[in-house]
Amino acid sequence: MTTRGQLLTLTIVGNVIIAALFLALSSDQLGDQQNANLETSARVYQQAWNTASNESFDLSIGLWHPLTGSPEKRAVWRPDESVTLSRGYPENSNVKNPLYRVLIARDVEQIRDVFTQVFEEDVDSMALSFVYILDESDQLLHCMTAFDGYGVDPCGDNAIRDLALTAKSSASGLAKRSRKNVAVRRHILRVDDSTHSEESSLHQAMTLEMRHEGKKIGAIVLGKNLFEALESFEYEFEIKAVLSFDERAIALNNYYDIDNYSGIPEDADVVGEAQASLTSNMQTLLVDGTFGAMNRLLGASVFGFPLSDFAKGEEALLMVLRDQREVLRAREMATRSTLMLGLAVFVVVLVLVIWLTTYAFNGIAKAIKVLQALVEGDHTVSMPARRGFLRSKDDEITLLSGALESYRSHLVEMEQIKLNQQDKRRERDGIIIDKMGLLADQLEGDAQQLILSDIQRMESLSDNDTASESEDASVELMSMAFSRMSHEVTALLDAKTKEMQDAYEQASTANREIQSSINYAAKLQRALLRAERLPDDFKIDLTWRPRDVVGGDIYVVRTTENKTVIAVIDCTGHGVPGAFTSVIARAVVDRAIEDDQINTAGEYLSASNRLIKTMLFQNESEQADSDAGFDGTVCILDRETGQLEFAGANSSLFVISNGKIAEIKGDKKSVGARRTPSTFEFSTQVIQNPQGMFVMLTDGVTDVMNELPRPIAFGRKRLMRLLEGLDTSDPQLVISRVMEAIDHYKGSTPLRDDLTLLAFYLDEFMSTGVDESAYGVANS
């Protein structure tokens, strides 16, 4: 095999191996990225559905909750409350509440009449889908239905109601709170059709067990269908929802015709493919609680998770399908582009190798031909000019070309002397023609054609062989060239100036659009913070000032029947990154507050730490792409015990009482940070008999800088001296004095960080039954 053949073979084999490796790595990377995106999307859809279903519950059944419902509706569950009925009811018992009287009397007709008067308005308006009234043995006494048309009627003759679940809850979870007159349990209730002629219906349900003198006298089950919330969920997120229960799957189309918001083709077997994806990913669902998969037959991504936090996963599952045909097509195009790129690289390398061999092996053959022509008397031949990055003054082909050129120059020396003047003139004219050619390459259309016609005329003038006429032609050629070049250069400058002006206008438009988006995000963030409702049984005030248009500081104030949770949170970053982190922090804090298993301030931070590390995959520092989290303080005021609980993450609580100030420090750990273990438990500090002014803040308050050449921070000590001198019970005055001091201190210096300051005042009425001399802090 020749040397050229060996080089070509090596080039082909090497490029094939490189292309195979490149394709394998690209496929692995795309697969890993898809799995990560599917897992993240599954959790996002689960959180979105939980939020939607909880909102549906709160606006319907939740209004009747004995603790958190609307005041006029939750009053009906109090035995000593005299409920006014539209048709009235005689009082023949020492129990004021007619609901309790009729259940105690066990008169079915009276029970139907009284409960119909209480619930008929909500049932008729479809705020409630059904109401079951059960006796003490959980036997159905009366049923009210809204006839909403979603599957089998809950009160129909063919309805199979799973009332055993209600009985089971009465014997377990509800019995633990038997001392209360009404025990509550939220769950999912399925109603089946005994004739199988109609689809089963699924409802969010709330069971209220009513007791009198420690004994169960009956139970009320309020239900609201899930299908209205599912339809809104499909519309809002442009997806297709499929329910799976009892080893079968159904969609909303099984109940009625519904618009397809997902973009998935109407004729696609959505239910069948969703069930197939569930079957193949069941193990992942059991382990992780969610799953995400790409169904290429549908061209859609499939996500599955439990239908409700209040039902076991095997009872009912929700599967979300999102159209991904564009994504799959884009991925196919990317794969095709990768293959085309590999082929192009292969062709380029092959061409370079062929060119190299041609340069190396054909140079000698060309030199031999030139030498033969010179010997035969042809003095016009020469070695071709060799250009390119491989050319060197020391390579053999260049040295051979130089020797041949010297020999040829010696032969034509006499002829060159006679033609010297003509050559100089032609060289000068050639330079002008070349410059005109370069100018023509930069032009288009009529201007280019005009220059090319001038070049042709110049070339004809340059070819004039008469000495006297050639000099005149050269002068005319230069005059024509300079005139044309001056005109075209001016036109080019005008065109470039217009292009720069257009580019500047486009950049200005883009900047305005970006700023508009950020301003709208700021409106959303301020609206979210204004949604917090301050309690009215003690004084509280706050200020929130982001460094940029949006910020990473948030605050949370939530009041239940006997507790108020106050949190001031400083998220990682500021501006747009900080705002994104604050959304995550707000979500995990809300989830911790809603969890009945979390009771202390330290447990709120510990639960938030675990949630953030799980959501952002920050459990392993080597693999984590981010280190987001937050610092902050959490206070819980318990009105029953008269205690104030505090927990802090790299933050402190300042207490001003009797003219003195004390700093209660939290743990030196950040919530969600990679250096904070997921098993770390934040400590809870209990303040007995809390009295005085309590101040919570983010480090943006103490990090304010003055206007000195070497700026100094406002600092913790200066803040504590300022607070110690404020002898007042008005939190609003504390906030205003601190902010006046900060604004005066910083002058025109911009804020370094987002700033949040909150103060609340507790008087002795908040600590009834607690020794006033027992003021102190205890760790738990």
C-alpha positions in Angstrom: 0.0 0.0 0.0 1.3 3.5 -0.9 2.0 6.1 1.7 -1.0 8.1 0.4 -3.3 5.1 0.8 -2.1 4.5 4.4 -2.8 8.1 5.4 -6.3 7.9 3.8 -7.1 4.6 5.6 -6.0 6.0 9.0 -8.1 9.1 8.5 -11.2 7.2 7.7 -10.9 4.7 10.6 -10.0 7.4 13.1 -12.9 9.6 12.2 -15.4 6.7 12.4 -14.2 5.9 15.9 -14.5 9.6 17.0 -18.0 9.9 15.5 -19.2 6.8 17.4 -17.8 8.1 20.7 -19.4 11.5 20.1 -22.8 10.0 19.3 -22.7 7.7 22.4 -21.8 10.6 24.8 -24.5 12.8 23.3 -27.1 10.1 23.7 -26.2 9.5 27.3 -26.3 13.3 28.1 -29.7 13.8 26.5 -31.1 10.7 28.4 -29.8 12.0 31.8 -31.1 15.5 31.1 -34.5 14.1 30.2 -34.8 12.0 33.3 -33.9 14.9 35.5 -36.4 17.2 33.8 -39.2 14.6 34.1 -38.5 14.1 37.8 -38.5 17.8 38.5 -41.7 18.4 36.5 -43.5 15.5 38.3 -42.9 17.2 41.7 -43.9 20.6 40.3 -47.2 19.2 38.9 -47.9 17.4 42.2 -47.4 20.7 44.1 -49.6 22.6 41.6 -52.4 20.0 41.9 -52.3 19.9 45.7 -52.6 23.7 45.7 -55.6 23.6 43.2 -57.4 20.8 45.2 -56.8 22.6 48.5 -58.2 25.8 47.1 -61.3 24.0 45.8 -61.7 22.4 49.3 -61.3 25.7 51.1 -63.9 27.4 48.9 -66.5 24.7 49.4 -66.3 22.1 52.2 -63.7 24.1 54.1 -66.2 26.8 54.8 -68.0 24.4 57.2 -64.8 23.4 59.1 -65.5 23.8 62.8 -62.1 25.5 63.4 -61.1 27.3 60.1 -64.4 27.7 58.3 -66.4 30.9 57.9 -67.7 32.2 61.3 -71.4 31.9 60.4 -71.0 28.3 59.2 -68.7 26.9 61.8 -71.1 28.1 64.5 -73.6 25.4 63.6 -71.3 22.7 65.2 -71.4 24.3 68.7 -73.9 22.6 71.0 -74.6 25.9 72.9 -75.2 27.9 69.7 -78.8 28.7 68.9 -78.9 28.2 65.1 -81.6 30.2 63.3 -83.5 28.0 60.7 -85.5 29.4 57.8 -88.7 27.5 58.9 -87.9 27.5 62.6 -87.9 24.6 65.0 -89.4 24.2 68.5 -87.1 24.1 71.5 -88.1 21.1 73.5 -84.7 20.3 75.0 -82.0 21.8 77.1 -79.7 21.7 74.1 -79.8 24.9 72.2 -78.4 23.7 68.8 -81.2 22.1 66.8 -78.7 19.8 64.9 -77.8 18.2 68.2 -81.4 18.0 69.4 -82.7 16.1 66.4 -79.7 13.7 66.4 -80.2 13.0 70.1 -84.0 12.5 69.6 -83.3 10.2 66.6 -86.4 11.4 64.8 -85.6 10.8 61.1 -88.2 13.2 59.8 -86.9 16.0 62.1 -83.3 15.2 61.1 -84.2 15.5 57.4 -86.0 18.8 57.9 -83.3 20.5 60.1 -80.3 19.4 58.1 -82.1 20.3 54.8 -82.6 23.9 56.1 -78.9 24.1 57.1 -77.3 22.8 53.9 -79.9 23.3 51.1 -78.4 26.6 50.0 -74.9 25.3 49.5 -76.2 22.1 47.9 -78.5 24.0 45.5 -75.6 26.3 44.5 -73.4 23.3 44.0 -70.9 24.5 46.5 -71.4 21.1 48.0 -72.0 18.0 45.8 -73.6 15.9 48.5 -74.3 15.7 52.3 -74.7 12.4 54.2 -76.3 12.3 57.7 -75.3 9.2 59.5 -76.5 7.8 62.9 -74.2 6.7 65.7 -73.7 3.3 63.9 -72.8 5.1 60.6 -76.0 4.1 58.9 -77.3 6.6 56.4 -80.3 8.6 57.7 -80.6 11.2 55.0 -78.8 12.2 51.8 -78.8 15.5 49.9 -77.3 15.9 46.4 -76.6 18.7 44.0 -77.1 16.5 40.9 -73.9 17.9 39.3 -73.8 15.2 36.7 -70.3 13.9 37.3 -70.8 10.1 37.1 -73.1 8.2 39.5 -75.3 10.4 41.8 -74.0 10.0 45.4 -77.7 9.8 46.6 -78.9 7.5 43.8 -80.5 4.1 44.4 -77.6 2.5 42.6 -74.9 4.3 44.5 -72.4 2.2 46.4 -70.9 4.4 49.2 -67.7 3.5 50.9 -69.1 4.4 54.3 -66.8 1.8 56.0 -64.0 4.4 55.6 -66.0 6.8 57.7 -66.6 4.1 60.4 -62.9 3.2 60.4 -61.9 6.9 60.9 -64.4 7.1 63.8 -62.6 4.2 65.5 -59.1 5.6 64.9 -58.2 9.1 64.1 -61.5 10.8 65.3 -61.6 8.8 68.6 -58.3 10.4 69.7 -60.2 13.7 70.0 -63.3 12.4 71.6 -63.3 15.1 74.2 -64.4 17.6 71.6 -68.0 17.9 70.5 -67.1 17.6 66.8 -64.2 15.6 65.4 -63.1 16.3 61.9 -61.3 14.1 59.2 -60.6 15.0 55.6 -60.4 12.2 53.0 -61.3 11.1 49.5 -64.7 9.3 49.0 -65.5 7.2 45.9 -69.1 6.4 44.9 -69.6 3.4 42.5 -72.6 2.4 40.5 -73.9 -1.1 41.4 -75.3 -1.5 37.8 -72.0 -0.3 36.2 -74.1 1.9 33.8 -72.5 5.1 35.1 -68.9 6.0 35.9 -67.7 6.2 39.5 -67.5 9.6 41.1 -64.6 10.9 43.2 -65.1 13.6 45.9 -63.1 15.5 48.4 -64.9 14.7 51.7 -64.9 15.9 55.3 -66.4 13.7 58.0 -67.7 15.4 61.2 -68.4 13.1 64.1 -70.9 14.8 66.5 -70.8 13.9 70.2 -72.9 14.8 73.2 -71.8 14.2 76.7 -68.9 12.1 75.5 -71.0 9.8 73.3 -71.3 9.7 69.5 -74.7 10.8 68.3 -74.1 10.8 64.6 -71.8 11.9 61.8 -72.1 14.3 58.8 -70.2 13.7 55.6 -69.8 16.8 53.3 -68.5 16.1 49.7 -67.4 18.1 46.7 -66.6 16.5 43.4 -63.0 16.7 42.1 -63.8 17.0 38.5 -64.4 20.8 38.4 -60.9 21.3 40.0 -59.5 18.8 37.4 -61.0 20.7 34.5 -59.6 24.0 35.8 -56.2 22.2 36.3 -56.3 21.0 32.7 -57.1 24.4 31.4 -54.5 26.3 33.4 -51.6 24.0 32.7 -52.7 22.9 29.2 -52.4 19.2 30.1 -54.6 16.1 30.0 -55.5 14.5 33.4 -56.3 10.8 33.9 -57.5 9.2 37.1 -56.5 5.7 38.2 -58.3 3.7 40.9 -59.4 0.2 41.4 -57.0 -1.0 38.6 -58.7 1.1 36.0 -58.1 4.5 34.4 -60.6 7.2 33.3 -60.4 10.7 31.9 -62.9 13.6 32.1 -64.2 12.7 28.7 -65.7 9.6 30.3 -68.1 11.9 32.0 -68.8 14.6 29.4 -67.3 16.3 26.3 -64.5 18.6 27.3 -62.2 20.8 25.3 -58.7 19.4 24.7 -56.3 22.0 26.1 -53.3 19.7 26.0 -52.6 19.6 22.3 -52.5 15.8 22.3 -54.4 14.5 19.2 -58.1 13.7 19.9 -57.8 10.2 18.4 -54.9 9.2 20.6 -55.5 6.4 23.2 -54.7 8.7 26.1 -56.2 6.5 28.9 -54.6 3.3 27.6 -51.1 4.8 27.2 -51.4 6.5 30.6 -52.2 3.2 32.3 -49.4 1.5 30.4 -46.9 4.2 31.7 -48.3 3.8 35.2 -47.7 0.0 35.1 -44.2 0.3 33.8 -43.3 3.0 36.4 -45.2 1.6 39.4 -42.0 0.7 41.3 -40.7 4.3 40.9 -44.0 5.6 42.2 -43.9 3.4 45.3 -40.4 4.5 46.1 -40.4 8.2 45.3 -44.1 9.0 45.6 -44.1 10.4 42.0 -42.9 9.3 38.5 -42.2 10.9 35.2 -41.9 9.1 31.9 -41.8 10.0 28.2 -44.4 8.2 26.1 -43.1 8.3 22.5 -46.2 6.7 21.0 -48.3 9.6 22.3 -45.5 12.2 21.9 -46.3 13.3 25.5 -44.7 13.2 28.9 -46.6 11.3 31.6 -46.4 12.2 35.3 -48.1 10.3 38.2 -48.6 10.9 41.9 -51.3 10.4 44.6 -54.6 12.2 44.0 -54.5 13.7 47.5 -52.3 14.1 50.5 -55.3 12.8 52.5 -55.6 9.5 50.7 -53.2 6.6 50.2 -51.5 6.3 46.9 -53.1 3.0 46.1 -56.6 4.4 46.6 -56.5 7.0 43.8 -53.8 8.3 41.5 -53.6 11.3 39.2 -51.7 11.1 36.0 -50.8 14.3 34.1 -50.0 14.1 30.3 -48.3 17.1 28.6 -47.8 17.4 24.8 -44.1 17.0 24.0 -44.1 16.5 20.3 -42.3 19.7 19.6 -39.6 18.7 22.2 -39.2 15.2 20.6 -39.0 16.8 17.1 -36.3 19.2 18.4 -34.4 16.3 19.9 -34.6 14.4 16.6 -33.3 17.5 14.8 -30.5 17.8 17.3 -29.5 14.2 16.7 -29.6 14.7 13.0 -27.5 17.9 13.3 -25.0 16.0 15.4 -24.7 13.3 12.7 -24.4 16.0 10.0 -21.7 17.8 12.0 -19.8 14.5 12.4 -20.0 13.8 8.7 -18.9 17.4 7.9 -15.9 17.0 10.2 -15.0 13.7 8.6 -15.2 15.2 5.1 -13.1 18.2 6.1 -10.4 16.0 7.6 -10.4 13.8 4.6 -10.1 16.8 2.3 -7.2 18.1 4.4 -5.4 14.8 4.2 -5.8 14.6 0.4 -4.6 18.2 0.1 -1.5 17.4 2.3 -0.6 14.4 0.2 -1.1 16.4 -3.0 1.2 19.1 -1.6 3.8 16.6 -0.6 3.9 14.2 -3.6 2.9 16.5 -6.5 5.4 19.2 -5.8 8.4 17.2 -7.2 6.4 16.3 -10.4 5.6 20.0 -11.0 9.2 21.0 -10.5 10.3 18.5 -13.1 7.8 19.9 -15.7 9.0 23.4 -15.1 12.7 22.5 -15.5 11.9 20.7 -18.8 10.1 23.8 -20.1 13.0 26.1 -19.2 15.4 23.8 -21.0 13.2 23.8 -24.1 13.3 27.7 -24.1 9.9 28.5 -22.6 10.9 31.2 -20.1 7.3 32.0 -19.1 6.8 28.9 -17.0 7.3 28.9 -13.2 6.5 27.0 -10.1 3.0 27.6 -8.9 2.8 29.9 -5.9 2.5 27.8 -2.8 0.2 29.3 -0.1 -1.3 28.0 3.2 -0.3 27.3 6.8 1.8 24.3 5.7 4.1 26.4 3.6 7.6 27.1 5.1 10.7 28.7 3.8 12.7 25.7 4.9 10.5 22.9 3.4 12.0 21.0 0.4 9.3 22.0 -2.1 9.9 25.7 -1.3 13.7 25.3 -1.7 13.3 23.6 -5.0 10.9 26.3 -6.2 13.4 28.9 -5.2 16.2 27.3 -7.1 14.1 27.0 -10.3 13.0 30.6 -10.0 16.6 31.8 -9.7 17.5 29.8 -12.8 14.5 31.2 -14.7 15.3 34.7 -13.6 18.8 34.4 -15.0 17.4 33.4 -18.4 14.9 36.3 -18.7 17.1 39.0 -17.2 17.8 40.7 -20.5 14.1 40.6 -21.5 13.0 42.0 -18.2 15.3 45.1 -18.6 13.5 46.0 -21.9 10.1 45.4 -20.4 10.7 47.0 -17.0 8.8 50.2 -17.6 5.8 48.4 -19.1 5.8 45.9 -16.2 5.9 48.7 -13.6 2.9 50.4 -15.3 1.0 47.2 -15.4 1.8 46.5 -11.8 0.5 49.8 -10.7 -2.6 49.4 -12.8 -3.1 45.9 -11.4 -3.0 47.2 -7.8 -5.7 49.7 -8.6 -7.8 47.0 -10.3 -7.4 44.7 -7.3 -8.5 47.4 -4.9 -11.5 48.0 -7.1 -12.3 44.3 -7.1 -12.1 44.2 -3.3 -14.6 47.1 -3.2 -16.9 45.3 -5.6 -16.9 42.2 -3.3 -18.4 44.4 -0.5 -21.2 45.8 -2.7 -24.4 44.3 -4.1 -26.9 44.9 -6.9 -26.5 47.8 -9.3 -23.5 49.3 -7.4 -21.5 46.1 -7.8 -22.3 45.8 -11.5 -21.2 49.4 -12.0 -17.9 48.7 -10.3 -17.4 45.5 -12.3 -18.0 47.3 -15.6 -15.4 49.9 -14.6 -13.0 47.1 -13.8 -13.5 45.6 -17.3 -12.8 49.0 -18.9 -9.7 49.4 -16.7 -8.4 46.0 -17.8 -8.9 46.9 -21.5 -7.0 50.1 -21.0 -4.2 48.3 -19.1 -3.7 45.8 -22.0 -2.7 48.6 -24.4 0.8 47.8 -25.6 1.7 51.2 -27.2 4.1 53.0 -24.8 2.7 56.6 -25.3 -1.0 55.5 -25.3 -0.5 53.2 -22.3 0.7 56.0 -20.1 -2.3 58.2 -21.0 -4.6 55.2 -20.4 -3.0 54.6 -17.0 -3.7 58.2 -15.9 -7.3 57.9 -17.1 -7.5 54.5 -15.2 -6.3 56.1 -11.9 -8.7 59.1 -12.2 -11.7 56.7 -12.9 -10.7 54.4 -10.0 -10.3 57.2 -7.4 -13.5 58.9 -8.3 -15.5 55.6 -8.2 -13.9 54.4 -4.9 -14.6 57.8 -3.2 -18.3 57.6 -4.2 -18.8 54.0 -3.1 -16.9 54.4 0.2 -19.2 57.2 1.1 -22.2 55.1 0.3 -20.8 52.2 2.5 -20.2 54.6 5.4 -23.8 55.8 5.2 -25.1 52.2 5.1 -23.0 51.2 8.1 -24.2 54.2 10.1 -27.8 53.2 9.5 -27.1 49.6 10.6 -25.6 50.9 13.9 -28.7 53.1 14.5 -31.1 50.2 13.9 -29.1 48.0 16.2 -29.2 50.6 19.0 -33.0 51.0 18.6 -33.4 47.2 18.9 -31.2 47.0 22.0 -33.3 49.8 23.6 -36.5 48.0 22.8 -35.2 44.8 24.3 -34.1 46.6 27.5 -37.5 48.1 28.0 -39.2 44.7 27.6 -36.9 43.1 30.1 -37.5 46.0 32.6 -41.2 45.7 32.1 -41.1 41.9 32.9 -39.1 42.6 36.1 -41.6 45.3 37.2 -44.5 42.9 36.7 -42.7 40.3 38.8 -42.3 42.9 41.5 -46.0 43.6 41.5 -46.7 39.8 41.9 -44.2 39.6 44.8 -45.7 42.6 46.6 -49.2 41.2 46.1 -48.1 37.9 47.7 -46.7 39.7 50.7 -49.8 41.9 51.1 -51.8 38.7 51.3 -50.5 38.1 54.8 -53.0 39.2 57.4 -51.7 40.7 60.7 -53.4 39.6 63.9 -55.6 42.2 65.7 -55.2 41.0 69.3 -51.7 42.4 69.7 -49.7 45.2 68.1 -47.5 44.4 65.1 -45.9 46.3 62.3 -43.2 45.7 59.6 -41.4 47.2 56.7 -40.1 45.4 53.6 -37.6 47.1 51.2 -35.9 45.1 48.4 -32.5 46.2 47.1 -33.6 45.9 43.5 -37.1 45.9 41.9 -37.6 42.4 43.3 -35.9 40.8 46.3 -35.1 37.7 48.2 -36.7 38.8 51.6 -40.1 37.6 52.6 -42.2 37.5 55.8 -45.1 35.2 56.9 -47.8 35.9 59.5 -50.3 33.1 60.0 -52.9 32.9 62.8 -54.9 29.8 63.7 -57.4 29.4 66.5 -54.8 29.6 69.3 -51.5 30.2 67.7 -49.8 32.9 65.5 -46.7 32.0 63.4 -44.4 34.9 62.5 -41.4 34.3 60.2 -38.9 36.7 58.7 -36.8 35.1 56.0 -33.7 36.2 54.1 -33.3 34.0 51.0 -30.0 33.4 49.1 -29.3 36.2 46.6 -31.2 39.3 45.8 -32.9 40.7 42.7 -34.3 38.1 40.3 -32.3 35.1 41.7 -33.4 36.1 45.2 -37.0 36.4 44.1 -36.9 32.9 42.6 -35.4 31.5 45.8 -38.1 33.3 47.9 -40.8 31.5 45.9 -39.3 28.2 46.9 -38.8 29.3 50.6 -42.4 30.5 50.7 -43.7 27.2 49.4 -41.7 25.1 51.9 -42.7 27.3 54.9 -46.4 27.1 53.9 -46.1 23.4 53.6 -44.5 23.1 57.0 -47.2 25.4 58.6 -50.0 23.2 57.0 -48.4 20.0 58.4 -50.2 19.0 61.6 -47.2 16.9 62.7 -45.0 20.1 63.0 -45.6 22.0 66.2 -42.5 23.9 67.4 -40.6 26.7 65.8 -37.4 24.6 65.5 -39.4 21.9 63.7 -40.6 24.4 61.1 -37.0 25.2 60.2 -35.9 21.6 60.3 -38.8 20.5 58.0 -38.0 23.5 55.6 -34.4 22.4 55.6 -35.2 18.9 54.5 -37.8 20.1 51.9 -35.4 22.6 50.2 -32.5 20.1 50.1 -34.8 17.5 48.6 -36.3 19.9 46.0 -33.0 21.3 44.9 -31.0 18.1 45.2 -28.6 19.7 47.7 -28.2 16.6 49.9 -24.8 15.7 48.3 -22.5 18.7 48.0 -20.4 17.1 45.3 -23.4 16.6 43.0 -25.4 19.7 43.8 -25.7 22.4 41.2 -26.9 25.1 43.6 -26.5 26.2 47.3 -29.8 28.0 47.8 -31.6 28.3 51.1 -32.4 31.0 53.6 -31.5 32.5 57.0 -34.3 33.8 59.2 -36.3 33.7 62.4 -39.6 31.9 63.4 -41.7 32.9 66.4 -44.9 31.0 67.5 -47.2 32.7 70.0 -49.3 30.2 71.9 -52.4 31.9 73.4 -53.3 28.9 75.5 -50.0 28.4 77.3 -48.9 32.1 77.2 -45.6 31.1 75.8 -43.5 32.4 72.9 -41.3 30.0 70.9 -38.3 31.1 68.9 -36.0 29.4 66.4 -33.4 31.0 64.3 -31.2 30.1 61.3 -28.1 32.5 61.5 -30.5 35.1 62.9 -31.5 36.5 66.3 -34.5 37.8 68.1 -34.2 41.2 70.0 -36.3 41.7 73.1 -36.8 45.2 74.7 -38.3 45.1 78.2 -38.1 47.5 81.2 -35.6 49.7 79.4 -33.2 46.8 78.6 -32.5 44.9 75.4 -31.6 41.2 75.1 -30.5 39.3 72.0 -31.7 35.7 71.7 -29.5 34.0 69.2 -30.5 31.1 66.9 -28.5 28.2 65.4 -25.5 29.0 63.3 -26.9 27.1 60.3 -28.6 28.1 57.1 -31.8 26.4 56.0 -31.3 24.3 52.9 -27.6 25.0 52.5 -25.3 22.2 51.4 -23.2 22.5 54.6 -26.4 22.0 56.7 -27.1 18.3 57.0 -30.6 17.2 56.2 -30.7 15.5 59.6 -29.9 18.7 61.5 -32.6 19.7 64.0 -33.0 23.4 64.7 -33.4 24.2 68.4 -36.6 25.8 69.8 -36.2 28.4 72.6 -39.2 29.0 74.8 -39.9 32.4 76.4 -42.0 32.1 79.5 -44.3 35.1 80.2 -43.3 37.1 77.1 -43.6 40.8 77.7 -42.2 43.8 75.9 -41.2 44.7 72.3 -39.9 41.9 70.1 -37.9 42.8 66.9 -37.1 40.4 64.0 -35.0 41.5 61.0 -32.8 40.4 58.1 -29.1 41.2 57.8 -29.9 43.9 55.2 -30.7 46.2 58.2 -27.2 45.9 59.8 -25.3 45.8 56.5 -26.3 49.3 55.4 -23.2 51.3 54.5 -22.5 55.1 55.0 -21.1 57.5 52.5 -17.4 57.5 53.7 -14.6 56.7 51.3 -14.1 53.6 53.4 -17.7 52.8 54.2 -18.7 51.3 57.6 -21.7 49.1 58.1 -24.6 50.3 60.4 -23.9 47.2 62.5 -25.6 45.2 65.3 -24.3 47.3 68.2 -25.6 50.6 66.8 -29.0 48.9 66.2 -29.1 47.5 69.8 -28.3 51.0 71.3 -31.0 52.5 69.1 -33.6 49.9 70.2 -32.6 50.1 73.9 -33.4 53.8 73.9 -36.9 53.4 72.5 -39.3 53.2 75.5 -42.6 52.6 73.7 -45.2 49.9 73.2 -46.0 51.0 69.6 -44.2 48.7 67.0 -45.0 51.3 64.3 -42.9 53.9 66.2 -40.1 51.4 66.5 -40.1 50.6 62.8 -40.2 54.3 61.8 -37.4 55.3 64.2 -35.1 52.5 63.0 -35.8 53.3 59.3 -35.2 57.0 59.9 -31.9 56.2 61.5 -30.9 53.9 58.6 -31.9 56.4 55.9 -29.9 59.2 57.7 -26.9 56.9 58.1 -26.7 55.7 54.5 -27.5 59.0 52.8 -27.5 58.4 49.1 -25.6 55.1 49.3 -27.7 52.3 47.7 -28.7 49.3 49.8 -26.3 46.3 49.7 -29.0 43.7 50.4 -32.8 43.3 50.7 -34.1 44.7 54.0 -37.0 43.4 56.2 -37.8 44.7 59.8 -40.7 43.4 61.9 -41.7 44.4 65.5 -44.5 43.2 67.7 -45.5 44.1 71.3 -46.8 41.7 73.9 -48.5 42.9 77.1 -49.2 40.9 80.3 -52.7 39.8 79.0 -50.9 37.4 76.6 -49.5 35.4 79.5 -52.5 34.7 81.7 -51.8 32.1 84.3 -48.0 32.5 84.1 -45.9 33.9 86.9 -44.6 37.3 85.9 -41.3 36.7 87.7 -40.7 33.6 85.6 -39.6 35.5 82.5 -36.9 33.5 80.8 -35.7 31.4 77.9 -35.6 27.6 77.8 -34.2 25.5 75.0 -36.1 22.5 73.7 
